[in-house]
Amino acid sequence: MWYSSGSEKVLKALEEAGASVVALENYTGYKSLDIMVDEDPNKDPLFALAEKYLKTPCSCMTPNNARFELVKRMAKEYEVDGIVDLTSFV
């Protein structure tokens, strides 16, 4: 899995402190699998792909209630005890 160098350092520090990172929601990974492409044979395939990617709750978009809903579902599914939100500045 890809991490930025800053994110990798934070995850490593968390694990060294005894935490277990059980899920990660970042630019890639879980969220790309959360919304499936509509396979309706009457729908234009390019439109269906565009629709899927435009609905993907990217962390850099705002307002982004879909991302918060995704994180809530992931927290429940993975039975997490806490959430760490990483923000990077370039």
LINSULHU-V927056 format. One record per helix or strand of 3 or more residues. SS is the DSSP state (@ for helix, = for strand). FROM is the first residue (numbers start at 1). TO is the last residue. If there is no record, write none. Layout:
BEGIN
((SS;FROM;TO) (SS;FROM;TO))
END
This chain:
BEGIN
((@;5;16) (@;30;34) (@;45;55) (@;65;77))
END
